Amino acid sequence: MNHNLQDNYRAKGLRKHLVDQLRAKGITDEAVLAAINEVPRHVFLDSSFVEQAYQDKAFPIGAGQTISQPSTVAFQTQLLNVERGMKVLEIGTGSGYQACVLASLGAKVFSIERQRNLYFKTKEILDHLPFRVKTFLGDGFEGLPTYQPFDRVIITAGAPSVPTALVEQMKTGGMMVVPIDSPEGNGQLMLRLTKQPDGSLQKEEFGDFKFVPMLRNIGND
Ligand code: SAH
Protein backbone atom coordinates (compact mmCIF):
# COMPACT_ATOMS: atom_id res chain seq x y z
CA MET A 1 0.00 0.00 0.00
CA ASN A 2 1.22 3.48 -0.89
CA HIS A 3 2.40 5.01 2.41
CA ASN A 4 0.66 8.21 1.36
CA LEU A 5 -2.68 6.45 1.86
CA GLN A 6 -2.08 6.14 5.59
CA ASP A 7 -2.97 8.75 8.14
CA ASN A 8 -0.36 9.98 10.64
CA TYR A 9 0.05 12.33 13.60
CA ARG A 10 1.50 15.15 11.54
CA ALA A 11 -1.48 15.05 9.17
CA LYS A 12 -3.92 14.87 12.09
CA GLY A 13 -2.35 17.96 13.64
CA LEU A 14 -2.46 19.87 10.37
CA ARG A 15 -6.08 18.87 9.94
CA LYS A 16 -7.08 20.23 13.35
CA HIS A 17 -5.48 23.52 12.35
CA LEU A 18 -7.45 23.48 9.07
CA VAL A 19 -10.69 22.92 11.01
CA ASP A 20 -9.86 25.99 13.15
CA GLN A 21 -9.31 28.02 9.98
CA LEU A 22 -12.66 26.89 8.55
CA ARG A 23 -14.39 27.81 11.80
CA ALA A 24 -12.81 31.26 11.57
CA LYS A 25 -14.09 31.52 7.98
CA GLY A 26 -17.67 31.01 9.15
CA ILE A 27 -18.29 27.26 8.90
CA THR A 28 -20.52 26.60 11.90
CA ASP A 29 -21.95 23.12 11.33
CA GLU A 30 -20.11 20.92 13.84
CA ALA A 31 -20.91 17.73 11.93
CA VAL A 32 -19.28 19.19 8.80
CA LEU A 33 -16.21 20.30 10.79
CA ALA A 34 -15.97 16.81 12.32
CA ALA A 35 -16.08 15.28 8.83
CA ILE A 36 -13.27 17.57 7.63
CA ASN A 37 -11.33 16.52 10.72
CA GLU A 38 -11.90 12.85 9.89
CA VAL A 39 -11.06 12.67 6.19
CA PRO A 40 -7.30 12.64 5.43
CA ARG A 41 -7.06 15.10 2.53
CA HIS A 42 -3.37 14.34 1.82
CA VAL A 43 -4.21 10.88 0.47
CA PHE A 44 -6.03 12.51 -2.46
CA LEU A 45 -2.96 14.44 -3.58
CA ASP A 46 0.34 13.24 -4.95
CA SER A 47 2.75 12.31 -2.14
CA SER A 48 4.93 15.38 -2.60
CA PHE A 49 2.08 17.66 -1.52
CA VAL A 50 1.35 16.39 2.02
CA GLU A 51 2.14 19.75 3.65
CA GLN A 52 -0.01 21.71 1.21
CA ALA A 53 -2.91 19.28 1.61
CA TYR A 54 -4.08 21.02 4.77
CA GLN A 55 -3.85 24.59 3.54
CA ASP A 56 -7.13 26.15 2.47
CA LYS A 57 -6.24 26.01 -1.22
CA ALA A 58 -7.44 24.28 -4.37
CA PHE A 59 -4.84 21.93 -5.85
CA PRO A 60 -4.10 20.26 -9.21
CA ILE A 61 -5.00 16.54 -9.26
CA GLY A 62 -4.05 15.80 -12.88
CA ALA A 63 -6.09 15.81 -16.08
CA GLY A 64 -6.36 19.61 -15.78
CA GLN A 65 -8.67 19.24 -12.77
CA THR A 66 -8.47 20.46 -9.20
CA ILE A 67 -9.43 19.25 -5.74
CA SER A 68 -11.74 21.96 -4.42
CA GLN A 69 -10.53 24.31 -1.68
CA PRO A 70 -11.41 22.92 1.79
CA SER A 71 -13.49 26.00 2.64
CA THR A 72 -15.51 25.49 -0.57
CA VAL A 73 -16.02 21.79 0.24
CA ALA A 74 -17.10 22.72 3.78
CA PHE A 75 -19.39 25.49 2.53
CA GLN A 76 -21.14 23.34 -0.09
CA THR A 77 -21.44 20.47 2.41
CA GLN A 78 -22.93 22.78 5.04
CA LEU A 79 -25.49 24.10 2.53
CA LEU A 80 -26.46 20.54 1.60
CA ASN A 81 -27.86 19.74 5.09
CA VAL A 82 -26.99 16.06 4.89
CA GLU A 83 -28.51 13.62 7.36
CA ARG A 84 -27.30 10.10 8.10
CA GLY A 85 -28.63 7.54 5.61
CA MET A 86 -29.50 10.04 2.89
CA LYS A 87 -28.78 9.20 -0.76
CA VAL A 88 -26.51 11.88 -2.18
CA LEU A 89 -25.58 12.29 -5.84
CA GLU A 90 -22.32 14.12 -6.50
CA ILE A 91 -21.39 15.41 -9.96
CA GLY A 92 -17.60 15.66 -10.42
CA THR A 93 -15.84 12.99 -8.34
CA GLY A 94 -12.45 14.56 -9.10
CA SER A 95 -10.07 13.51 -6.32
CA GLY A 96 -12.87 11.85 -4.31
CA TYR A 97 -12.30 14.14 -1.31
CA GLN A 98 -15.74 15.82 -1.30
CA ALA A 99 -17.39 12.41 -1.71
CA CYS A 100 -15.55 11.08 1.36
CA VAL A 101 -16.55 14.12 3.43
CA LEU A 102 -20.19 13.36 2.53
CA ALA A 103 -19.73 9.66 3.33
CA SER A 104 -18.18 10.61 6.66
CA LEU A 105 -21.49 12.38 7.48
CA GLY A 106 -23.27 9.05 7.00
CA ALA A 107 -24.56 9.69 3.47
CA LYS A 108 -24.81 6.98 0.82
CA VAL A 109 -22.75 8.66 -1.84
CA PHE A 110 -23.10 8.12 -5.61
CA SER A 111 -20.50 10.13 -7.50
CA ILE A 112 -20.08 10.63 -11.26
CA GLU A 113 -16.86 11.62 -13.06
CA ARG A 114 -16.64 12.25 -16.81
CA GLN A 115 -12.83 12.27 -17.14
CA ARG A 116 -11.76 8.68 -17.78
CA ASN A 117 -8.19 8.71 -16.33
CA LEU A 118 -9.28 10.60 -13.24
CA TYR A 119 -12.17 8.19 -12.72
CA PHE A 120 -9.81 5.18 -12.63
CA LYS A 121 -7.12 6.93 -10.56
CA THR A 122 -9.65 8.00 -7.91
CA LYS A 123 -11.43 4.65 -7.86
CA GLU A 124 -8.10 3.03 -6.96
CA ILE A 125 -7.58 5.44 -4.04
CA LEU A 126 -11.17 5.07 -2.78
CA ASP A 127 -10.82 1.26 -2.83
CA HIS A 128 -8.17 1.62 -0.10
CA LEU A 129 -10.17 3.97 2.14
CA PRO A 130 -12.92 3.16 4.67
CA PHE A 131 -15.46 5.57 3.12
CA ARG A 132 -18.39 4.09 1.28
CA VAL A 133 -18.62 5.88 -2.05
CA LYS A 134 -19.95 4.37 -5.27
CA THR A 135 -18.24 5.93 -8.28
CA PHE A 136 -19.46 6.01 -11.88
CA LEU A 137 -17.81 6.95 -15.15
CA GLY A 138 -20.45 9.01 -16.91
CA ASP A 139 -21.92 12.36 -17.84
CA GLY A 140 -23.24 14.17 -14.80
CA PHE A 141 -25.82 16.02 -16.91
CA GLU A 142 -27.63 12.67 -17.20
CA GLY A 143 -27.44 11.76 -13.51
CA LEU A 144 -28.05 8.14 -12.46
CA PRO A 145 -31.60 7.15 -13.46
CA THR A 146 -31.08 3.63 -12.05
CA TYR A 147 -30.33 4.87 -8.53
CA GLN A 148 -32.85 7.72 -8.25
CA PRO A 149 -34.49 9.37 -6.39
CA PHE A 150 -31.87 11.26 -4.38
CA ASP A 151 -32.30 13.26 -1.17
CA ARG A 152 -29.47 15.57 -2.15
CA VAL A 153 -27.54 16.54 -5.29
CA ILE A 154 -24.22 18.38 -5.17
CA ILE A 155 -22.48 19.67 -8.30
CA THR A 156 -18.78 20.43 -7.90
CA ALA A 157 -18.13 21.91 -11.37
CA GLY A 158 -19.42 25.17 -12.82
CA ALA A 159 -22.76 24.37 -14.49
CA PRO A 160 -24.07 26.43 -17.44
CA SER A 161 -27.63 25.97 -16.11
CA VAL A 162 -29.54 23.69 -13.72
CA PRO A 163 -29.44 20.20 -15.32
CA THR A 164 -33.09 19.18 -15.75
CA ALA A 165 -32.42 15.42 -15.52
CA LEU A 166 -30.94 15.96 -12.06
CA VAL A 167 -33.99 17.91 -10.87
CA GLU A 168 -36.17 15.01 -12.04
CA GLN A 169 -34.02 12.58 -10.01
CA MET A 170 -34.52 14.55 -6.76
CA LYS A 171 -37.06 13.65 -4.11
CA THR A 172 -39.75 16.17 -3.17
CA GLY A 173 -38.24 18.26 -0.39
CA GLY A 174 -34.81 17.31 -1.70
CA MET A 175 -32.04 19.86 -2.22
CA MET A 176 -29.43 20.61 -4.87
CA VAL A 177 -26.35 22.75 -4.26
CA VAL A 178 -24.94 23.96 -7.57
CA PRO A 179 -22.54 26.67 -8.74
CA ILE A 180 -24.18 28.23 -11.83
CA ASP A 181 -22.15 30.22 -14.39
CA SER A 182 -22.73 33.92 -13.87
CA PRO A 183 -23.87 35.88 -16.95
CA GLU A 184 -20.66 37.98 -16.84
CA GLY A 185 -18.69 34.78 -17.48
CA ASN A 186 -16.24 35.26 -14.61
CA GLY A 187 -17.19 32.51 -12.19
CA GLN A 188 -20.26 30.97 -10.63
CA LEU A 189 -23.04 31.90 -8.25
CA MET A 190 -23.72 29.26 -5.57
CA LEU A 191 -27.37 28.22 -5.50
CA ARG A 192 -29.37 25.97 -3.23
CA LEU A 193 -32.53 24.64 -4.85
CA THR A 194 -35.26 22.90 -2.85
CA LYS A 195 -37.80 20.81 -4.75
CA GLN A 196 -41.38 21.74 -3.88
CA PRO A 197 -44.38 19.36 -3.91
CA ASP A 198 -45.51 20.84 -7.27
CA GLY A 199 -42.06 20.09 -8.76
CA SER A 200 -40.94 23.74 -8.84
CA LEU A 201 -37.68 24.88 -7.23
CA GLN A 202 -37.29 27.27 -4.35
CA LYS A 203 -34.02 29.16 -4.95
CA GLU A 204 -31.49 30.64 -2.49
CA GLU A 205 -28.23 32.41 -3.47
CA PHE A 206 -24.93 32.13 -1.59
CA GLY A 207 -22.27 34.24 -3.29
CA ASP A 208 -19.56 33.91 -5.94
CA PHE A 209 -17.17 31.01 -6.49
CA LYS A 210 -14.74 29.74 -9.13
CA PHE A 211 -15.02 26.13 -10.37
CA VAL A 212 -13.67 24.20 -13.35
CA PRO A 213 -16.38 23.87 -16.02
CA MET A 214 -19.04 21.14 -16.10
CA LEU A 215 -18.54 19.55 -19.52
CA ARG A 216 -20.72 17.19 -21.54
CA ASN A 217 -19.94 13.52 -22.30
CA ILE A 218 -17.26 11.15 -21.06
CA GLY A 219 -13.80 12.09 -22.30
CA ASN A 220 -10.04 12.11 -21.84
CA ASP A 221 -9.64 15.88 -22.24
N1 SAH B 1 -15.49 17.08 -5.99
C1 SAH B 1 -14.14 17.13 -6.49
C2 SAH B 1 -13.88 18.43 -7.23
C3 SAH B 1 -13.41 18.11 -8.59
S1 SAH B 1 -13.33 19.43 -9.76
C4 SAH B 1 -13.12 16.90 -5.40
O1 SAH B 1 -13.49 16.81 -4.22
O2 SAH B 1 -11.93 16.77 -5.70
C5 SAH B 1 -14.74 19.03 -10.80
C6 SAH B 1 -14.74 17.69 -11.46
O3 SAH B 1 -15.93 17.62 -12.25
C7 SAH B 1 -13.59 17.41 -12.42
O4 SAH B 1 -12.96 16.23 -12.05
C8 SAH B 1 -14.28 17.28 -13.79
O5 SAH B 1 -13.65 16.34 -14.63
C9 SAH B 1 -15.66 16.83 -13.39
N2 SAH B 1 -16.72 17.06 -14.36
C10 SAH B 1 -16.89 18.09 -15.23
N3 SAH B 1 -18.01 17.93 -15.97
C11 SAH B 1 -18.60 16.77 -15.55
C12 SAH B 1 -19.77 16.05 -15.93
N4 SAH B 1 -20.60 16.47 -16.90
N5 SAH B 1 -20.04 14.88 -15.30
C13 SAH B 1 -19.22 14.41 -14.32
N6 SAH B 1 -18.08 15.04 -13.93
C14 SAH B 1 -17.78 16.20 -14.52
Boltz pocket constraint, residues with backbone or C-beta under 6 A from the ligand:
constraints:
  - pocket:
      binder: B
      contacts: [[A, 65], [A, 66], [A, 67], [A, 68], [A, 91], [A, 92], [A, 93], [A, 94], [A, 95], [A, 96], [A, 97], [A, 98], [A, 99], [A, 112], [A, 113], [A, 114], [A, 115], [A, 118], [A, 138], [A, 139], [A, 140], [A, 141], [A, 156], [A, 157], [A, 212], [A, 213], [A, 214], [A, 215], [A, 216], [A, 217]]
      max_distance: 6.0
